[in-house]
């Protein structure tokens, strides 16, 4: 059985993706932000057939980095600006000799024990002074695994990965100028992928990613790239919650459980399970986090628009009269589970951390439904 990952503090990073801001400057590049990055389909096994390139799966924030002259733009997987949260990376990218590029990579923070996702979450903070302080105390790094626009301004996304990787390896000579920008390792050796999968756990890594060498860059799609995660986790939308029981059978004034949802193929949010087991202090913290996003009335962007929890919601402010409280589709969290069948988690899940870098619409059933074939991904340790 896999070890349970350490749970983050429930207040750290408890922000919706749209709180990170929306505006991007217009750049004289063939690709403009926000640009949907290529995504990976979760599978159970690492593909062993010929024609795959294996990479460590870094436990951080996916990030596209754009440069035009002295302007750097950092974009999250959800299409939100990240530059204000990582000023040290902006400085590092400005050190590169190349004056134009679009890179795809992962923002991480390293500690003596490996990767530190909690420190990464602490960067998503409204106070610039706090961010500046943390950028010195716990500086981030950028691990690059794809080149979408080269230093001549040429778009490479229509080229196969084999050609893009060769271009990236040449481009990586630029990284010598920046101590926190690195070329992410890659190998076509299956034995190396297995080694990364086994040894990465001790340093907080997530799994292995496998990419088809003959595949072009599939923006916004889960084609040609798969992932195998050591822990079974899913990024879920918190579509509602239940109060903890108070005296008798009446609800109390603390959060008892979170109701989790994933979007089905029709774009509806299905209820797929719950997460409970929070400590008394965490239940109080959760109430302050959830209250601002309690839905005031029924609607398409609140509660569960597909399959609903067992108890019906009566959409009322009277806590004693309802079985569950619907929430606006704002908050995304990562939860660990042991088994998924019958379109739901068979047991309660464990809350791991909030994912403010993920858009709720990205939380789909593809994460938990079995994939076809023998494919997989897994992260490699530092």
C-alpha positions as a Markdown table, in Angstrom:
| # | Residue | x | y | z |
|---|---|---|---|---|
| 1 | Unk | 0.0 | 0.0 | 0.0 |
| 2 | Unk | 1.4 | 3.5 | -0.8 |
| 3 | Unk | 2.2 | 5.8 | 2.0 |
| 4 | Unk | -0.1 | 8.7 | 2.6 |
| 5 | Unk | 1.4 | 12.1 | 1.6 |
| 6 | Unk | 1.6 | 14.7 | 4.2 |
| 7 | Unk | -1.4 | 16.9 | 4.4 |
| 8 | Unk | -1.0 | 20.7 | 3.8 |
| 9 | Unk | -2.5 | 23.2 | 6.3 |
| 10 | Unk | -6.1 | 23.7 | 5.2 |
| 11 | Unk | -5.6 | 27.5 | 4.9 |
| 12 | Unk | -2.5 | 27.3 | 2.6 |
| 13 | Unk | -3.4 | 28.1 | -1.0 |
| 14 | Unk | -7.1 | 28.0 | -0.4 |
| 15 | Unk | -7.9 | 30.2 | -3.4 |
| 16 | Unk | -9.8 | 29.7 | -6.6 |
| 17 | Unk | -7.8 | 29.8 | -9.8 |
| 18 | Unk | -9.5 | 33.0 | -10.9 |
| 19 | Unk | -8.1 | 34.8 | -7.8 |
| 20 | Unk | -4.7 | 34.8 | -9.5 |
| 21 | Unk | -5.7 | 37.4 | -12.0 |
| 22 | Unk | -6.5 | 37.3 | -15.7 |
| 23 | Unk | -4.7 | 40.0 | -17.7 |
| 24 | Unk | -1.8 | 39.3 | -20.0 |
| 25 | Unk | 0.2 | 41.7 | -22.2 |
| 26 | Unk | 0.2 | 41.3 | -25.9 |
| 27 | Unk | 3.5 | 39.9 | -27.1 |
| 28 | Unk | 5.1 | 39.9 | -30.5 |
| 29 | Unk | 5.3 | 36.1 | -30.5 |
| 30 | Unk | 3.5 | 33.4 | -32.6 |
| 31 | Unk | 2.0 | 32.0 | -29.4 |
| 32 | Unk | 0.1 | 34.4 | -27.1 |
| 33 | Unk | -0.8 | 33.8 | -23.4 |
| 34 | Unk | -3.1 | 32.3 | -22.2 |
| 35 | Unk | -2.0 | 29.2 | -24.2 |
| 36 | Unk | -3.4 | 25.9 | -23.1 |
| 37 | Unk | -0.5 | 23.5 | -22.3 |
| 38 | Unk | -0.5 | 19.9 | -23.5 |
| 39 | Unk | -1.8 | 17.6 | -20.8 |
| 40 | Unk | -1.2 | 14.0 | -19.8 |
| 41 | Unk | -3.7 | 11.2 | -19.4 |
| 42 | Unk | -3.4 | 9.3 | -16.1 |
| 43 | Unk | -2.7 | 5.6 | -16.6 |
| 44 | Unk | -1.6 | 2.7 | -14.3 |
| 45 | Unk | 1.6 | 1.5 | -16.0 |
| 46 | Unk | 4.6 | 3.0 | -17.8 |
| 47 | Unk | 4.4 | 2.3 | -21.5 |
| 48 | Unk | 7.2 | 0.0 | -22.6 |
| 49 | Unk | 6.8 | 0.0 | -26.4 |
| 50 | Unk | 9.3 | 1.7 | -28.7 |
| 51 | Unk | 8.8 | 5.4 | -29.4 |
| 52 | Unk | 8.3 | 6.8 | -25.9 |
| 53 | Unk | 10.4 | 9.5 | -24.1 |
| 54 | Unk | 10.3 | 9.3 | -20.3 |
| 55 | Unk | 10.6 | 12.3 | -17.9 |
| 56 | Unk | 10.3 | 12.8 | -14.2 |
| 57 | Unk | 7.0 | 14.2 | -13.1 |
| 58 | Unk | 7.8 | 17.1 | -10.9 |
| 59 | Unk | 5.6 | 18.0 | -8.0 |
| 60 | Unk | 5.1 | 21.7 | -8.6 |
| 61 | Unk | 3.2 | 24.3 | -10.7 |
| 62 | Unk | 3.0 | 23.7 | -14.4 |
| 63 | Unk | 4.2 | 26.9 | -16.1 |
| 64 | Unk | 4.6 | 28.3 | -19.6 |
| 65 | Unk | 7.3 | 31.0 | -19.7 |
| 66 | Unk | 7.1 | 33.7 | -22.5 |
| 67 | Unk | 9.9 | 36.2 | -23.3 |
| 68 | Unk | 9.9 | 39.1 | -25.7 |
| 69 | Unk | 12.9 | 41.4 | -25.1 |
| 70 | Unk | 12.8 | 42.5 | -21.5 |
| 71 | Unk | 9.3 | 41.3 | -20.9 |
| 72 | Unk | 8.7 | 37.9 | -19.1 |
| 73 | Unk | 5.2 | 36.4 | -18.7 |
| 74 | Unk | 4.6 | 33.3 | -16.6 |
| 75 | Unk | 1.3 | 31.4 | -17.2 |
| 76 | Unk | -0.2 | 28.7 | -15.0 |
| 77 | Unk | -1.8 | 25.5 | -16.3 |
| 78 | Unk | -5.2 | 27.2 | -15.7 |
| 79 | Unk | -4.2 | 30.2 | -17.8 |
| 80 | Unk | -3.5 | 32.6 | -15.0 |
| 81 | Unk | -0.6 | 35.0 | -14.6 |
| 82 | Unk | 2.1 | 33.7 | -12.1 |
| 83 | Unk | 4.9 | 36.3 | -12.5 |
| 84 | Unk | 4.0 | 38.4 | -9.5 |
| 85 | Unk | 4.2 | 35.3 | -7.3 |
| 86 | Unk | 7.7 | 34.3 | -8.5 |
| 87 | Unk | 9.7 | 37.5 | -9.0 |
| 88 | Unk | 13.0 | 35.6 | -8.7 |
| 89 | Unk | 12.1 | 33.4 | -11.7 |
| 90 | Unk | 11.4 | 36.5 | -13.8 |
| 91 | Unk | 14.9 | 37.7 | -12.9 |
| 92 | Unk | 16.4 | 34.4 | -13.7 |
| 93 | Unk | 14.7 | 34.2 | -17.1 |
| 94 | Unk | 15.9 | 37.7 | -18.0 |
| 95 | Unk | 19.5 | 36.5 | -17.5 |
| 96 | Unk | 19.2 | 34.1 | -20.5 |
| 97 | Unk | 21.0 | 35.3 | -23.6 |
| 98 | Unk | 17.9 | 34.4 | -25.8 |
| 99 | Unk | 15.6 | 37.4 | -26.2 |
| 100 | Unk | 12.6 | 35.4 | -27.5 |
| 101 | Unk | 11.2 | 32.1 | -26.5 |
| 102 | Unk | 8.2 | 30.2 | -25.1 |
| 103 | Unk | 9.1 | 27.4 | -22.7 |
| 104 | Unk | 7.0 | 24.7 | -21.1 |
| 105 | Unk | 8.1 | 23.5 | -17.7 |
| 106 | Unk | 7.4 | 23.2 | -13.9 |
| 107 | Unk | 8.0 | 25.6 | -11.1 |
| 108 | Unk | 9.4 | 23.8 | -8.0 |
| 109 | Unk | 10.9 | 24.7 | -4.6 |
| 110 | Unk | 13.6 | 22.4 | -3.3 |
| 111 | Unk | 14.4 | 21.7 | 0.3 |
| 112 | Unk | 17.0 | 19.4 | 2.0 |
| 113 | Unk | 14.4 | 16.6 | 1.9 |
| 114 | Unk | 13.4 | 17.0 | -1.7 |
| 115 | Unk | 10.5 | 19.0 | -3.3 |
| 116 | Unk | 8.5 | 21.3 | -1.0 |
| 117 | Unk | 5.0 | 21.8 | -2.4 |
| 118 | Unk | 3.8 | 23.5 | 0.8 |
| 119 | Unk | 6.4 | 26.3 | 0.3 |
| 120 | Unk | 5.2 | 26.7 | -3.3 |
| 121 | Unk | 1.6 | 27.1 | -2.1 |
| 122 | Unk | 2.6 | 29.8 | 0.3 |
| 123 | Unk | 3.6 | 32.0 | -2.7 |
| 124 | Unk | 0.0 | 32.4 | -3.7 |
| 125 | Unk | -0.4 | 35.3 | -1.4 |
| 126 | Unk | -2.0 | 38.8 | -1.9 |
| 127 | Unk | 0.9 | 40.7 | -0.1 |
| 128 | Unk | 3.8 | 41.6 | -2.4 |
| 129 | Unk | 6.0 | 42.1 | 0.7 |
| 130 | Unk | 5.3 | 38.5 | 1.8 |
| 131 | Unk | 6.1 | 37.1 | -1.7 |
| 132 | Unk | 9.3 | 39.1 | -1.8 |
| 133 | Unk | 10.4 | 37.8 | 1.5 |
| 134 | Unk | 9.7 | 34.2 | 0.6 |
| 135 | Unk | 11.4 | 34.6 | -2.8 |
| 136 | Unk | 14.6 | 35.1 | -0.9 |
| 137 | Unk | 14.0 | 32.5 | 1.9 |
| 138 | Unk | 12.7 | 29.7 | -0.3 |
| 139 | Unk | 13.6 | 30.6 | -3.9 |
| 140 | Unk | 12.0 | 28.6 | -6.7 |
| 141 | Unk | 13.5 | 26.9 | -9.7 |
| 142 | Unk | 12.2 | 26.3 | -13.2 |
| 143 | Unk | 12.6 | 22.9 | -14.8 |
| 144 | Unk | 12.1 | 23.1 | -18.6 |
| 145 | Unk | 10.9 | 20.1 | -20.6 |
| 146 | Unk | 9.7 | 21.6 | -23.9 |
| 147 | Unk | 10.4 | 24.4 | -26.3 |
| 148 | Unk | 7.4 | 25.9 | -28.1 |
| 149 | Unk | 9.0 | 29.0 | -29.7 |
| 150 | Unk | 12.8 | 29.2 | -30.2 |
| 151 | Unk | 15.1 | 32.2 | -29.9 |
| 152 | Unk | 14.5 | 33.1 | -33.6 |
| 153 | Unk | 10.7 | 33.5 | -32.9 |
| 154 | Unk | 9.9 | 30.3 | -34.8 |
| 155 | Unk | 6.9 | 28.2 | -33.5 |
| 156 | Unk | 7.8 | 24.6 | -33.0 |
| 157 | Unk | 4.5 | 23.1 | -31.9 |
| 158 | Unk | 3.8 | 21.3 | -35.2 |
| 159 | Unk | 7.2 | 19.5 | -35.0 |
| 160 | Unk | 7.3 | 16.0 | -33.4 |
| 161 | Unk | 8.7 | 15.8 | -29.9 |
| 162 | Unk | 11.9 | 14.2 | -31.1 |
| 163 | Unk | 12.7 | 17.3 | -33.1 |
| 164 | Unk | 11.6 | 19.7 | -30.4 |
| 165 | Unk | 13.7 | 17.9 | -27.8 |
| 166 | Unk | 16.8 | 18.3 | -30.0 |
| 167 | Unk | 16.1 | 22.0 | -30.3 |
| 168 | Unk | 15.5 | 22.3 | -26.6 |
| 169 | Unk | 18.9 | 20.6 | -25.8 |
| 170 | Unk | 20.6 | 23.2 | -28.0 |
| 171 | Unk | 18.6 | 26.0 | -26.5 |
| 172 | Unk | 19.6 | 24.8 | -23.0 |
| 173 | Unk | 23.0 | 26.3 | -23.4 |
| 174 | Unk | 21.2 | 29.5 | -22.4 |
| 175 | Unk | 20.6 | 28.1 | -19.0 |
| 176 | Unk | 24.2 | 28.4 | -18.0 |
| 177 | Unk | 23.6 | 32.0 | -17.2 |
| 178 | Unk | 20.8 | 31.2 | -14.7 |
| 179 | Unk | 21.4 | 29.0 | -11.7 |
| 180 | Unk | 17.7 | 28.2 | -11.1 |
| 181 | Unk | 16.6 | 27.4 | -14.7 |
| 182 | Unk | 17.4 | 23.8 | -15.7 |
| 183 | Unk | 16.8 | 21.3 | -18.4 |
| 184 | Unk | 14.5 | 18.6 | -17.1 |
| 185 | Unk | 16.0 | 15.1 | -17.7 |
| 186 | Unk | 14.5 | 12.8 | -20.2 |
| 187 | Unk | 15.4 | 9.3 | -21.4 |
| 188 | Unk | 14.1 | 6.7 | -23.9 |
| 189 | Unk | 15.4 | 3.9 | -21.6 |
| 190 | Unk | 12.5 | 2.1 | -19.8 |
| 191 | Unk | 14.8 | 1.0 | -17.1 |
| 192 | Unk | 15.6 | 4.6 | -16.3 |
| 193 | Unk | 11.8 | 5.4 | -16.1 |
| 194 | Unk | 11.4 | 2.5 | -13.6 |
| 195 | Unk | 14.3 | 3.8 | -11.6 |
| 196 | Unk | 12.8 | 7.3 | -11.4 |
| 197 | Unk | 9.5 | 5.7 | -10.3 |
| 198 | Unk | 11.0 | 3.8 | -7.5 |
| 199 | Unk | 13.6 | 6.2 | -6.2 |
| 200 | Unk | 11.6 | 9.5 | -6.5 |
| 201 | Unk | 9.4 | 8.7 | -3.6 |
| 202 | Unk | 12.1 | 9.4 | -1.0 |
| 203 | Unk | 12.5 | 13.0 | -2.4 |
| 204 | Unk | 8.8 | 13.9 | -2.6 |
| 205 | Unk | 8.3 | 13.3 | -6.3 |
| 206 | Unk | 5.1 | 12.3 | -8.0 |
| 207 | Unk | 5.8 | 9.8 | -10.8 |
| 208 | Unk | 6.9 | 9.5 | -14.4 |
| 209 | Unk | 5.6 | 11.1 | -17.6 |
| 210 | Unk | 5.8 | 9.4 | -21.0 |
| 211 | Unk | 5.5 | 11.2 | -24.3 |
| 212 | Unk | 5.3 | 9.9 | -27.8 |
| 213 | Unk | 8.4 | 11.0 | -29.7 |
| 214 | Unk | 6.4 | 11.2 | -33.0 |
| 215 | Unk | 3.7 | 13.5 | -31.5 |
| 216 | Unk | 3.4 | 17.2 | -32.1 |
| 217 | Unk | 2.6 | 19.6 | -29.2 |
| 218 | Unk | -1.1 | 18.9 | -28.6 |
| 219 | Unk | -2.2 | 22.2 | -26.9 |
| 220 | Unk | -5.1 | 21.6 | -24.4 |
| 221 | Unk | -5.3 | 17.9 | -25.2 |
| 222 | Unk | -4.4 | 14.6 | -23.5 |
| 223 | Unk | -3.0 | 13.0 | -26.6 |
| 224 | Unk | 0.5 | 11.6 | -27.0 |
| 225 | Unk | 1.3 | 12.0 | -23.3 |
| 226 | Unk | 0.5 | 9.9 | -20.2 |
| 227 | Unk | 1.4 | 9.9 | -16.6 |
| 228 | Unk | 1.8 | 7.4 | -13.8 |
| 229 | Unk | 1.5 | 8.7 | -10.2 |
| 230 | Unk | 2.9 | 6.8 | -7.3 |
| 231 | Unk | 0.0 | 7.9 | -5.1 |
| 232 | Unk | -3.6 | 7.6 | -6.3 |
| 233 | Unk | -4.7 | 11.2 | -6.1 |
| 234 | Unk | -7.3 | 13.3 | -7.9 |
| 235 | Unk | -7.8 | 17.1 | -8.2 |
| 236 | Unk | -11.5 | 17.6 | -7.3 |
| 237 | Unk | -13.9 | 20.5 | -7.1 |
| 238 | Unk | -15.4 | 21.0 | -3.7 |
| 239 | Unk | -19.1 | 21.3 | -4.7 |
| 240 | Unk | -20.5 | 21.3 | -1.3 |
| 241 | Unk | -20.1 | 20.3 | 2.4 |
| 242 | Unk | -21.9 | 18.9 | 5.3 |
| 243 | Unk | -21.9 | 20.3 | 8.8 |
| 244 | Unk | -20.6 | 18.2 | 11.6 |
| 245 | Unk | -23.3 | 16.8 | 13.9 |
| 246 | Unk | -24.0 | 18.9 | 16.9 |
| 247 | Unk | -26.2 | 18.0 | 19.8 |
| 248 | Unk | -28.8 | 15.3 | 19.0 |
| 249 | Unk | -29.2 | 15.0 | 15.2 |
| 250 | Unk | -29.0 | 18.7 | 14.4 |
| 251 | Unk | -26.1 | 20.1 | 12.5 |
| 252 | Unk | -23.3 | 21.8 | 14.5 |
| 253 | Unk | -21.4 | 24.9 | 13.5 |
| 254 | Unk | -18.3 | 23.2 | 12.2 |
| 255 | Unk | -17.6 | 21.6 | 8.8 |
| 256 | Unk | -17.9 | 17.8 | 9.0 |
| 257 | Unk | -17.0 | 16.7 | 5.5 |
| 258 | Unk | -16.3 | 18.1 | 2.0 |
| 259 | Unk | -18.4 | 16.9 | -0.9 |
| 260 | Unk | -16.2 | 16.3 | -4.0 |
| 261 | Unk | -17.0 | 16.5 | -7.6 |
| 262 | Unk | -15.5 | 15.8 | -11.1 |
| 263 | Unk | -16.8 | 17.0 | -14.4 |
| 264 | Unk | -18.3 | 14.2 | -16.7 |
| 265 | Unk | -18.1 | 14.2 | -20.5 |
| 266 | Unk | -21.3 | 16.3 | -20.7 |
| 267 | Unk | -19.7 | 19.1 | -18.7 |
| 268 | Unk | -21.7 | 18.4 | -15.5 |
| 269 | Unk | -20.2 | 18.2 | -12.1 |
| 270 | Unk | -20.9 | 14.7 | -10.6 |
| 271 | Unk | -20.6 | 14.1 | -6.9 |
| 272 | Unk | -18.0 | 11.3 | -6.6 |
| 273 | Unk | -17.3 | 11.1 | -2.9 |
| 274 | Unk | -16.3 | 13.0 | 0.3 |
| 275 | Unk | -13.4 | 13.9 | 2.5 |
| 276 | Unk | -13.6 | 14.0 | 6.3 |
| 277 | Unk | -11.4 | 13.2 | 9.2 |
| 278 | Unk | -10.3 | 16.8 | 9.8 |
| 279 | Unk | -9.1 | 17.9 | 13.2 |
| 280 | Unk | -11.2 | 20.3 | 15.3 |
| 281 | Unk | -9.0 | 23.3 | 14.5 |
| 282 | Unk | -9.1 | 22.5 | 10.8 |
| 283 | Unk | -12.9 | 22.3 | 10.8 |
| 284 | Unk | -13.1 | 25.8 | 12.2 |
| 285 | Unk | -10.6 | 27.0 | 9.5 |
| 286 | Unk | -12.6 | 25.3 | 6.8 |
| 287 | Unk | -15.7 | 27.2 | 7.8 |
| 288 | Unk | -14.0 | 30.6 | 7.1 |
| 289 | Unk | -12.8 | 29.3 | 3.8 |
| 290 | Unk | -16.1 | 27.9 | 2.6 |
| 291 | Unk | -18.5 | 30.5 | 3.8 |
| 292 | Unk | -17.7 | 33.1 | 1.1 |
| 293 | Unk | -18.4 | 30.6 | -1.6 |
| 294 | Unk | -21.7 | 29.2 | -0.3 |
| 295 | Unk | -24.2 | 29.4 | -3.1 |
| 296 | Unk | -27.2 | 31.7 | -2.4 |
| 297 | Unk | -29.5 | 29.9 | -4.9 |
| 298 | Unk | -29.5 | 27.1 | -7.3 |
| 299 | Unk | -27.6 | 27.5 | -10.6 |
| 300 | Unk | -25.4 | 26.0 | -13.2 |
| 301 | Unk | -22.2 | 26.9 | -11.5 |
| 302 | Unk | -22.9 | 25.8 | -8.0 |
| 303 | Unk | -23.5 | 22.5 | -6.2 |
| 304 | Unk | -23.6 | 19.4 | -8.3 |
| 305 | Unk | -25.1 | 19.8 | -11.8 |
| 306 | Unk | -24.8 | 16.1 | -12.5 |
| 307 | Unk | -25.1 | 13.3 | -9.9 |
| 308 | Unk | -25.9 | 14.8 | -6.5 |
| 309 | Unk | -25.1 | 13.6 | -3.0 |
| 310 | Unk | -27.6 | 11.2 | -1.3 |
| 311 | Unk | -29.3 | 13.9 | 0.7 |
| 312 | Unk | -31.1 | 16.6 | -1.3 |
| 313 | Unk | -30.1 | 20.2 | -0.9 |
| 314 | Unk | -32.9 | 22.6 | -0.1 |
| 315 | Unk | -31.0 | 25.7 | -1.0 |
| 316 | Unk | -31.7 | 27.5 | 2.3 |
| 317 | Unk | -29.6 | 29.5 | 4.8 |
| 318 | Unk | -31.2 | 27.5 | 7.7 |
| 319 | Unk | -28.4 | 25.1 | 8.6 |
| 320 | Unk | -30.7 | 22.9 | 10.6 |
| 321 | Unk | -33.0 | 22.3 | 7.6 |
| 322 | Unk | -30.5 | 21.1 | 5.0 |
| 323 | Unk | -28.5 | 18.0 | 4.5 |
| 324 | Unk | -25.7 | 19.5 | 2.5 |
| 325 | Unk | -24.6 | 23.0 | 1.6 |
| 326 | Unk | -23.9 | 23.8 | -2.1 |
| 327 | Unk | -20.8 | 25.8 | -3.0 |
| 328 | Unk | -19.9 | 27.8 | -6.1 |
| 329 | Unk | -17.5 | 26.0 | -8.3 |
| 330 | Unk | -14.4 | 27.8 | -7.1 |
| 331 | Unk | -12.2 | 25.6 | -4.9 |
| 332 | Unk | -10.0 | 22.8 | -6.1 |
| 333 | Unk | -8.2 | 20.4 | -3.8 |
| 334 | Unk | -6.0 | 17.3 | -4.3 |
| 335 | Unk | -7.3 | 14.2 | -2.5 |
| 336 | Unk | -5.8 | 10.8 | -2.0 |
| 337 | Unk | -8.0 | 7.8 | -2.5 |
| 338 | Unk | -7.7 | 4.0 | -2.4 |
| 339 | Unk | -10.3 | 2.8 | -4.9 |
| 340 | Unk | -12.6 | 4.3 | -7.5 |
| 341 | Unk | -15.5 | 2.2 | -9.0 |
| 342 | Unk | -19.2 | 2.7 | -9.8 |
| 343 | Unk | -18.4 | 6.4 | -10.6 |
| 344 | Unk | -17.3 | 7.2 | -7.1 |
| 345 | Unk | -14.7 | 6.8 | -4.4 |
| 346 | Unk | -15.5 | 3.6 | -2.5 |
| 347 | Unk | -14.2 | 5.0 | 0.8 |
| 348 | Unk | -13.5 | 8.5 | 2.2 |
| 349 | Unk | -10.6 | 10.4 | 0.8 |
| 350 | Unk | -7.7 | 12.2 | 2.5 |
| 351 | Unk | -7.3 | 15.9 | 1.9 |
| 352 | Unk | -3.7 | 16.6 | 0.8 |
| 353 | Unk | -3.6 | 20.3 | -0.4 |
| 354 | Unk | -5.4 | 23.0 | -2.2 |
| 355 | Unk | -4.6 | 23.6 | -5.9 |
| 356 | Unk | -5.1 | 27.3 | -6.7 |
| 357 | Unk | -3.1 | 26.7 | -9.9 |
| 358 | Unk | -5.9 | 24.4 | -11.3 |
| 359 | Unk | -9.1 | 25.6 | -13.0 |
| 360 | Unk | -12.2 | 23.8 | -11.7 |
| 361 | Unk | -13.1 | 22.9 | -15.3 |
| 362 | Unk | -9.8 | 20.9 | -15.5 |
| 363 | Unk | -11.1 | 18.5 | -12.8 |
| 364 | Unk | -12.5 | 15.8 | -15.0 |
| 365 | Unk | -13.3 | 12.1 | -14.8 |
| 366 | Unk | -10.3 | 11.3 | -17.0 |
| 367 | Unk | -8.2 | 11.4 | -13.8 |
| 368 | Unk | -9.8 | 8.4 | -12.2 |
| 369 | Unk | -11.3 | 6.4 | -15.1 |
| 370 | Unk | -9.0 | 3.5 | -16.3 |
| 371 | Unk | -6.9 | 4.3 | -19.5 |
| 372 | Unk | -6.5 | 2.0 | -22.4 |
| 373 | Unk | -3.2 | 0.1 | -23.0 |
| 374 | Unk | -0.1 | -0.1 | -20.9 |
| 375 | Unk | 0.9 | 3.5 | -20.3 |
| 376 | Unk | 2.1 | 5.6 | -17.4 |
| 377 | Unk | 4.0 | 8.5 | -15.8 |
| 378 | Unk | 6.0 | 9.1 | -12.6 |
| 379 | Unk | 8.3 | 11.7 | -11.1 |
| 380 | Unk | 12.0 | 11.6 | -10.6 |
| 381 | Unk | 13.8 | 13.0 | -7.5 |
| 382 | Unk | 16.4 | 15.8 | -7.4 |
